[in-house]
Amino acid sequence: MPELPEVETVRRGLMPAMLGARVEKVELRRPDIRFPFPASFANRLTGRRIVDMSRRAKYLLFQLDSDETLIAHLGMSGSFRIERTAVSTPGNFLRERSKDSKHDHVALTLDNGCVVVYNDPRRFGFMDLATTSALADHPRLSGLGAEPLGPEFNAHFLAKLFAGARTSLKAGLLDQKRIAGLGNIYACEALFRARLAPSRQARILADARGAPTRAAAAIAEAIRNVLEEAIEAGGSTLRDHRQANGEFGYFQHVFKVYDREGLRCVRERCRGIVARVAHSGRSTFYCPVCQQ
C-alpha cells in the first residue's frame, strides 16, 4: 500500500495540472471502486474549480469551490495519470501506465486541456465527497494522529505521546491514531537510522519525569529525514506505485534494512545480518547488532 511519501509525491505531481482548474466533465466507468461513489458524485464535481490540494495521512484532499472536498485513497494499486487533449499543459507522462480501460475507473476532464484518469486494478482505493468546513469530522479522518512532517512533530511530542505506553516501538509508530501516514517501510528505515530495536518498548522515549530521551530525539529526526528523502526520490516502487508523470519512485534503491533479510548490515564496521520478524502482522526488518 502506498505510504505517506508515495501519496505526497502523487499530490505534488498532480498539482500543476489540477490546482486552479475547473472540472468540465466527470466520467465514472463503474458504480464503485472499493465502496460505491457518493450520491450525485459526478454532478457535484462537474463545474467545480479545484482551489486547494493537500494530503492528510495517506489521503489526497482536493478542495472545491463549493465547500466540498474530494477525498481520494489509492488503496493497494491505485494511481493517477495525466493525459492531454489539444491544449498544451504540464503533465506528460514519461512511462506507459496501464491503459486497460477496465482499470480506468474515473476520468476528470479539466478546462485546461488535461484529463486526469484514476486507474486501480485491484480496486482497493476509493473516493468520497465531504463538506470542507466539517472535514476534520469525516469518519476517515477524525481519528488520525499527528502528521510526522508537521511542525509539532519532535522529541517532546513523542515523549508525551508514548510516556508509559505498553507497546513496542514498531507497533507504536504504525498506530495511525498516534502518527498519521507512517507505514511499515519507513518505520523500519527510521528505526535503523535511530539505532533502535523495533521490539523495544515505546515508553523509552520518555524518562521518569516525562521528558524526551535521546531515543526520542533520534527517532523524531530519523522519521522526518527518511520521509523527506523518500518524497524527494519520488517514493518507493515495490510493485504498483508510480508518480503522476509515470516515472517510478527510486527510494527503494537506498533501503538500509527493508526487504534486505539475510544481507550484511550497511552500517560501517557493523557485522550484523539483517533479520526479519513479525510485528503487528507485518514484516519488520532490522539489524540485531547495531539496533539496540
N, C-alpha and C positions, 0 to 999 in steps of 0.2 A: 504494500500500500504506500502511495506517495506520502512522504513526511513533510515537515514544515519547509525545508529548503526547496523541495520539488514544487510545492504549491506556490511558494513565494516566487520562484522562477517563472512559473506559468503566469502569475499575475503581472509581473514586470514585462513579460513578453507580449501579453495581450494589450497592455495599456496604450501603446502607440496607435493601435487600430481602433480601440473601443472607447477610450476616455473622451468624452465630449461628443461622441457620435449619437445619432438618433436611430432607433431600430425601425426600419421600414417594413420588414416582413419577418414573421416567425413561422418556420416550418417544423412541425412535430411529426416524425415518421413512425411513431408508435405511441400508445396512450400512457406509457410509463417507462421508467428506467428501472431503478430498484424499487421505487414507490411510484404510484400514479402522480402525474402532474397536477398541481392545484387547479381548482376551478377557474375557468376562463384564462388559463395561463397565457396563451398566445395573444388574446385580446388585451390583457393587462400589460404586456410588454410592447405591443405594437404602438408606434408613435412616441414612445418614451425616450428621453435622452439620458445617457449614462453620465452622471455628474461626478461620480467618485468610484474608485476601485480600491478595495482594501482586502485584508486577509485576517481571519480570526482562527487561530489554531490551524487546522487543515481545511478550513472552509474559505472559498472565494466569495467575496461580497461585492456585488455590482449595484451601487446606489442609483436609483432612478429619480427623475424629476417629478415623480408622482407620490412622494412619501412612501414608496415601496422599495425594497431591496431584493434583488435576485441572489439567492443563496445557492452555491454550487459546490458539490463534493465530488471528487474524482474517483472515489471508491478504489478498486484494485487496478483497473486498467483504463480509466477514463483519461481523455486528453482533448485539448482544443487545437484546431489548426486554423490558420488564417488563409483564405483564398481571396483572389482579387477579381473584380469584374473589370469593366472598361477603364475605371478611374485608377490612376497610378497612386498607390498609397503604401505605407510601410506594411511589412508582414509577409513577404515572400518566404515560403518555407524551403529550406535547403536540402532536406532529405525527404524522400517519399514517406508519407504516412499511410495508414490503412485507408484505401479508397472503396472498400467493400460497403456498398450502400446499406446493407443490413446492420452495420455497426455505426452508421451515421444517424444519430437519433434526433438531434436538434440542429437547425441551421438558422442563424440570425443574419439577415441582410441589413447592412448599415447604410446610412446616407452618404458615406464617404467612399463607397465602392468596394468595401470589404464584406466578405461573407465569413462569419465565424461558425465553424462546424464543431459540434461535440460528438466525439467518437468513443464508444465504450463496448468492446467485445464481450466483456463478462457481465456488464450491466449491474455493477455494484455501486455505481455513482448515482446521484440524484440531484434534482433541482427543486427549489421551493421559492415562494414569494412571501415576504413578511413586511409588516409596517415598519418603516425605518425608525420612527421615534420609539418603537417598542422592541427593537431588535435584540436588546440585551435579555429580554424575557422569552425569546424564542426557545422552544424545548431543546433544540440542537446546540444552543449557545449559552444558555443560562447557567449551566453547571460547570463551565470551563474555568480552569485556573489561570494563573498569570502567564503572560507572553514571555518566553525566555529571551527575547530580544528587546523587551521593554525596559525603560529607564529604571524601574523599581527592582529589576532582577539583579540581585547582588548577594554577597555573602550574608549580610544582615537579614535580608528577606528569607534566604534559605534556612538560616538558623531558626528564625521564628516559625517557618513552615514545618520544620522537621524536629523541633525540640521535643524530646520524649517519644518520638514516633517508634512504633513497633513493627517496622517493615524494613526490608533490605533497601540498600541504596538504589539498586536497579529497579525494583518494583516501585519505589517512591518516585523516581524520576519519570517513570512511564505513567504514573497516575494522572490522567488528564484533568481531574478535579483539582490537582495541585499545580501542575505545569502543563500548559496547553500547547499541543503541537509537537512536543519532543517525542520521537519514536525510537524504535529499537536500534536502528543503525547508529544514530547519532548519540544515543545514551552510551552504547558500547564504546564509541570512539572518544567521547568526553571523559568517561571513567578511566580509559587508558591514559589520556593526557594528564589527568589529575593524579595518576598513580594510585587509584583507589580500587580495591576489590569490589566487584558488584554485589557480593554476598554480605558485605559489612552492613551493620545497622545504620539506618539513615540518621538516627539520633546523634551520631558522631559529628554532625555538622553544627551542633550547639554544645557549649560547655555547661557546667552545672548552674551557671547564672543566666543561661540563655544567650550568651554572646557567641558570635560566629567563631569557629575554629579555623585553623589553617586549611583543613579539609574543605570547609565551606567556601573559602576564598578560592581554593584551587579548582573546585568543580564548577563554581559560578563562572570563572574566567574560561575554563575549558569548554563549557556549553556554548557560551557566546561565541568564542573563537571558531569552534568547529562548525556551528551553524552559518556564521558569516562566510567562512571559507567555502562551505558547500554551496551556498547561494551564488557566490562568485564563480564557482565551477559549473553552474547550471544544474546542480543537484546530482543525484546518483542514479544511473540507469542500470538496474539489475535485470529487468525483464521488459516493462512496458513504458517507463517514463521517457518522454521527450519534451523538449522545450517547445514553446509556441511556434518557433520557426522550423521545427522538425529536427533540430540537432539533438543528439544525445547529451545527457549530462556526463561529466567525466570525473566526479569526485571519487567514484569507486576505484579509480586507479591509484588513489593515495590512501586507501584504507590502511590503518595500522593493525587492527585486530579483526574487524568484522569480516566474516567468511574466510578467515585465514587459519582455520583449525589445522594443527599439525605442523605449521610453519614456524621458523625461528622468529623470535621477537625482533622487531626492527630497531628497538632502542639500543643505542651503542653500549657495548660491554655487558649487555644482558644476555644470559644463556638460556632464557626461558623459551618454552614452546607454547604457542597459542593454543588454548584449550576452549572447549565448548561445553557449556552446561545449560540446563533449562531453568529459567526464572519466569514465573507467571505464565507458563505455557509457551515461552518464546526462547529461541536460542540466544544465549549470551556468550560472546567471545571475549576472552581476556588473557592476559599473561599472568600466570600464577606466581611468577618470580618477582616482577617489578611492580605489580599491583597488590598492595597490602592493605 
